């Protein structure tokens, strides 16, 4: 198993000068980028399949153990504030539960029965997408989550750093990130983890773009949960509509913080019409604006 092997390239790393160690660890990260790039076709196919499954309903489910699980949970948790992904459409299955996010829980990754029970408890089915992440590709908890979810009809994505492993063989969409041996043998929090983070970023970001939660490169579904994000929302409105900051603030207030709705308000819609157009456009601001430009607004 490549991720568990020792590399002769780094066999004397404990004897090197600290600057050389820094260079070697950074150098290894390029292997992670190369592995993710090699998987770009698989990533594209998986993201397109995810969008088709999740376009109107269904949940996004992440499953993993250890470092892989923490990276998966992190990716999922960031979808809510960044893209307003609904909390009830997100499930995070972490071996060992919430405690394992902060410290290692011995034996958690081997709990096959618990994995199966979690999938059943959340009633994961044909409406849902499960992303299972394991550097080894053999982690019992993660593999059991994928198998149970697939049995119940969910679309399954498997991300692993070793070829010819069960997680890749059994996933509907296997994504191999072949990063090889680590600078510190077996420490897959290094380049294997970096490659996983890249892959997760790609999958979730492409999914959200395809679902219309990004417009002109901006996160127009952001939840303005702090002053920085309130200011970002205002700046987005100024950029997208050419309005001044005072008008942008007023539109955001009337739109209860929704950038998409505020854009439509600044294009002549009233609140009810803007909400209706967003719903009719399946959340795609571009389509809603095109309707206003072609047909005008009721408020005009």
C-alpha positions as CSV (number, residue, x, y, z in Angstrom):
1,X,0.0,0.0,0.0
2,X,1.7,3.1,-1.3
3,X,0.6,5.5,1.5
4,X,2.1,3.1,4.1
5,X,5.4,2.6,2.5
6,X,8.7,4.3,3.4
7,X,10.4,6.4,0.8
8,X,14.2,6.2,0.3
9,X,14.0,9.9,-0.7
10,X,13.3,10.8,2.9
11,X,15.1,8.1,4.8
12,X,17.6,10.6,6.3
13,X,15.2,13.3,7.0
14,X,15.9,13.3,10.7
15,X,19.5,14.2,9.9
16,X,18.8,17.1,7.6
17,X,19.1,20.8,8.4
18,X,15.7,22.3,9.3
19,X,15.5,24.3,6.1
20,X,16.0,21.2,4.1
21,X,13.2,19.5,6.0
22,X,10.9,22.5,5.3
23,X,11.8,22.3,1.6
24,X,11.1,18.6,1.5
25,X,7.7,18.8,3.1
26,X,6.7,21.6,0.8
27,X,8.1,19.7,-2.2
28,X,5.9,16.7,-1.3
29,X,2.8,18.8,-1.6
30,X,3.3,19.1,-5.3
31,X,2.7,15.4,-5.5
32,X,-0.7,16.1,-4.0
33,X,-1.5,18.7,-6.6
34,X,-0.3,16.4,-9.4
35,X,-2.5,13.5,-8.0
36,X,-5.6,15.7,-7.9
37,X,-4.9,17.0,-11.4
38,X,-4.6,13.4,-12.7
39,X,-8.0,12.8,-11.2
40,X,-9.7,15.8,-12.9
41,X,-11.9,13.7,-15.3
42,X,-13.2,11.6,-12.4
43,X,-13.8,14.7,-10.3
44,X,-15.8,16.3,-13.1
45,X,-17.9,13.2,-13.7
46,X,-18.6,12.9,-10.0
47,X,-19.6,16.6,-9.6
48,X,-22.0,16.4,-12.6
49,X,-23.6,13.3,-11.2
50,X,-23.9,14.9,-7.7
51,X,-25.6,18.0,-9.2
52,X,-28.1,15.8,-11.1
53,X,-29.0,13.9,-7.9
54,X,-29.1,17.0,-5.6
55,X,-30.7,19.6,-8.0
56,X,-34.1,19.6,-6.3
57,X,-33.8,17.4,-3.2
58,X,-31.6,15.0,-1.3
59,X,-28.8,15.3,1.1
60,X,-25.0,15.5,0.8
61,X,-23.4,13.0,3.2
62,X,-19.7,12.9,4.1
63,X,-18.2,9.8,5.7
64,X,-14.7,9.2,7.1
65,X,-12.4,8.4,9.9
66,X,-9.3,10.1,11.4
67,X,-7.7,12.8,9.2
68,X,-9.8,11.9,6.2
69,X,-13.0,12.2,8.3
70,X,-11.9,15.5,9.7
71,X,-11.2,16.9,6.2
72,X,-14.6,15.6,5.0
73,X,-16.5,17.1,7.9
74,X,-14.7,20.4,7.5
75,X,-15.7,20.6,3.8
76,X,-19.3,19.8,4.6
77,X,-19.5,22.2,7.6
78,X,-18.3,25.1,5.4
79,X,-21.1,24.7,2.9
80,X,-23.7,26.2,5.2
81,X,-22.1,29.7,5.8
82,X,-20.5,29.9,2.3
83,X,-23.4,28.8,0.1
84,X,-26.4,28.6,2.4
85,X,-26.6,24.9,1.9
86,X,-29.5,23.8,4.2
87,X,-28.6,22.2,7.4
88,X,-31.2,19.5,6.9
89,X,-29.6,18.5,3.6
90,X,-26.2,17.8,5.2
91,X,-25.1,14.7,7.1
92,X,-21.7,14.2,8.6
93,X,-20.7,10.6,9.5
94,X,-17.4,10.7,11.5
95,X,-16.0,7.5,13.0
96,X,-16.0,8.1,16.8
97,X,-18.5,10.9,16.6
98,X,-17.9,14.6,17.4
99,X,-15.2,13.7,20.0
100,X,-13.0,12.3,17.2
101,X,-12.9,15.7,15.6
102,X,-10.5,16.9,18.3
103,X,-8.7,13.8,19.4
104,X,-8.1,10.2,18.2
105,X,-10.8,7.7,19.4
106,X,-9.2,4.3,19.6
107,X,-10.9,1.6,17.5
108,X,-13.5,4.0,16.0
109,X,-12.4,3.3,12.4
110,X,-13.1,-0.4,12.8
111,X,-16.7,0.0,13.9
112,X,-18.5,-1.5,11.0
113,X,-21.8,-2.0,12.9
114,X,-21.9,1.6,14.0
115,X,-21.4,2.8,10.4
116,X,-24.3,0.7,9.2
117,X,-26.5,1.9,12.0
118,X,-25.7,5.6,11.3
119,X,-26.6,5.2,7.6
120,X,-29.9,3.6,8.6
121,X,-30.6,6.1,11.4
122,X,-30.3,9.0,8.9
123,X,-32.4,7.0,6.4
124,X,-29.9,7.6,3.6
125,X,-31.5,6.6,0.3
126,X,-31.7,7.1,-3.4
127,X,-32.2,10.9,-3.0
128,X,-28.8,11.3,-1.4
129,X,-25.1,11.5,-2.3
130,X,-22.4,10.0,0.0
131,X,-18.8,11.0,-0.3
132,X,-16.5,8.5,1.5
133,X,-12.9,9.4,2.1
134,X,-10.1,7.1,3.2
135,X,-6.4,7.4,2.3
136,X,-6.0,3.6,2.6
137,X,-9.2,2.8,0.7
138,X,-9.9,0.1,3.2
139,X,-11.0,1.8,6.4
140,X,-13.8,-0.5,7.8
141,X,-16.0,2.3,9.1
142,X,-15.8,4.4,5.9
143,X,-16.2,1.3,3.6
144,X,-19.2,0.2,5.6
145,X,-20.9,3.6,5.3
146,X,-20.4,3.5,1.5
147,X,-21.6,-0.1,1.2
148,X,-24.7,0.5,3.3
149,X,-25.6,3.8,1.5
150,X,-25.1,2.2,-1.9
151,X,-27.3,-0.7,-0.9
152,X,-30.0,1.8,0.0
153,X,-29.7,3.5,-3.4
154,X,-27.5,6.5,-2.6
155,X,-25.1,7.8,-5.2
156,X,-21.6,7.0,-3.8
157,X,-18.3,8.8,-4.3
158,X,-15.1,7.1,-3.1
159,X,-11.9,9.1,-2.5
160,X,-8.7,7.1,-1.8
161,X,-5.0,7.4,-2.2
162,X,-4.2,3.8,-3.1
163,X,-5.3,2.0,-6.3
164,X,-7.2,-1.3,-6.5
165,X,-8.8,-0.8,-3.0
166,X,-12.4,-1.7,-2.0
167,X,-13.5,1.9,-1.6
168,X,-12.6,2.7,-5.2
169,X,-13.8,-0.7,-6.5
170,X,-17.3,-0.3,-5.0
171,X,-18.0,3.4,-5.4
172,X,-20.2,4.6,-8.2
173,X,-17.6,7.3,-8.8
174,X,-14.1,6.3,-7.7
175,X,-11.5,9.1,-7.4
176,X,-7.9,7.9,-7.0
177,X,-5.4,10.3,-5.6
178,X,-2.2,8.4,-6.1
179,X,0.2,10.4,-3.8
180,X,2.5,7.5,-2.9
181,X,4.8,7.3,0.2
182,X,4.8,10.2,2.6
183,X,7.9,12.1,3.8
184,X,7.1,10.6,7.2
185,X,6.0,7.0,6.4
186,X,2.3,6.4,7.0
187,X,1.5,10.0,8.0
188,X,-1.3,10.5,5.6
189,X,-2.2,13.9,7.1
190,X,0.6,15.1,4.8
191,X,0.4,14.9,1.0
192,X,-2.5,12.3,1.0
193,X,-4.5,14.7,3.2
194,X,-3.6,17.7,1.0
195,X,-4.8,15.8,-2.1
196,X,-8.1,14.9,-0.3
197,X,-8.6,18.5,0.6
198,X,-8.1,19.6,-3.0
199,X,-10.5,16.9,-4.2
200,X,-13.2,17.8,-1.7
201,X,-12.8,21.5,-2.5
202,X,-13.3,20.7,-6.2
203,X,-16.3,18.5,-5.7
204,X,-18.2,20.8,-3.4
205,X,-17.3,24.0,-5.2
206,X,-18.2,22.7,-8.7
207,X,-21.4,21.3,-7.2
208,X,-22.4,24.7,-5.8
209,X,-21.5,26.5,-9.0
210,X,-23.6,24.0,-11.0
211,X,-26.5,24.5,-8.5
212,X,-26.4,28.3,-9.1
213,X,-25.0,29.3,-5.8
214,X,-22.2,31.3,-7.4
215,X,-22.7,34.2,-9.8
216,X,-19.9,36.0,-11.6
217,X,-17.4,34.3,-9.3
218,X,-19.1,35.6,-6.2
219,X,-20.7,33.6,-3.3
220,X,-24.1,35.2,-3.7
221,X,-25.7,32.7,-1.3
222,X,-23.3,33.6,1.6
223,X,-24.8,33.8,5.1
224,X,-23.9,37.2,6.5
225,X,-23.2,35.9,10.0
226,X,-20.7,38.5,11.0
227,X,-19.7,42.1,10.1
228,X,-17.0,41.0,7.6
229,X,-19.6,39.0,5.7
230,X,-22.2,41.8,5.9
231,X,-19.6,44.1,4.3
232,X,-18.8,41.4,1.7
233,X,-22.5,41.2,0.8
234,X,-22.7,44.9,0.4
235,X,-19.6,45.1,-1.7
236,X,-20.9,42.3,-3.9
237,X,-24.1,44.2,-4.5
238,X,-22.2,47.4,-5.4
239,X,-20.1,45.4,-7.9
240,X,-23.1,43.5,-9.4
241,X,-25.5,46.3,-9.8
242,X,-23.4,49.5,-9.9
243,X,-25.5,50.9,-7.0
244,X,-23.9,52.9,-4.2
245,X,-23.3,51.5,-0.7
246,X,-26.3,53.2,0.8
247,X,-28.7,51.7,-1.7
248,X,-27.0,48.3,-1.3
249,X,-27.5,48.4,2.5
250,X,-31.1,49.3,2.1
251,X,-31.7,46.5,-0.5
252,X,-30.0,44.0,1.8
253,X,-32.2,45.1,4.7
254,X,-35.3,44.6,2.6
255,X,-34.0,41.3,1.3
256,X,-33.3,40.0,4.9
257,X,-29.6,39.7,4.0
258,X,-30.1,37.7,0.7
259,X,-27.7,39.0,-1.9
260,X,-29.6,37.3,-4.7
261,X,-32.9,38.9,-3.7
262,X,-31.2,42.2,-3.1
263,X,-29.8,42.2,-6.7
264,X,-33.3,41.7,-8.1
265,X,-34.6,44.5,-5.8
266,X,-32.0,46.8,-7.3
267,X,-33.1,45.7,-10.7
268,X,-36.7,47.0,-10.1
269,X,-38.4,43.9,-8.6
270,X,-40.4,44.0,-5.4
271,X,-39.7,41.4,-2.7
272,X,-42.5,39.0,-3.6
273,X,-41.6,39.1,-7.3
274,X,-37.9,38.6,-6.5
275,X,-38.6,35.6,-4.3
276,X,-40.9,34.1,-7.0
277,X,-38.3,34.6,-9.8
278,X,-35.5,33.0,-7.7
279,X,-37.8,30.0,-7.0
280,X,-38.8,29.7,-10.7
281,X,-35.1,29.8,-11.7
282,X,-34.2,27.1,-9.2
283,X,-32.0,29.5,-7.3
284,X,-30.0,30.7,-10.4
285,X,-29.6,34.4,-10.3
286,X,-28.4,34.7,-13.9
287,X,-31.7,33.1,-15.1
288,X,-33.8,35.4,-12.8
289,X,-32.0,38.5,-14.1
290,X,-32.4,37.4,-17.7
291,X,-36.2,37.1,-17.1
292,X,-36.3,40.7,-15.7
293,X,-34.2,42.0,-18.7
294,X,-36.5,40.3,-21.2
295,X,-39.9,40.9,-19.6
296,X,-39.3,43.7,-17.1
297,X,-40.5,43.5,-13.5
298,X,-44.0,43.8,-12.1
299,X,-42.8,46.7,-10.0
300,X,-41.7,48.7,-13.0
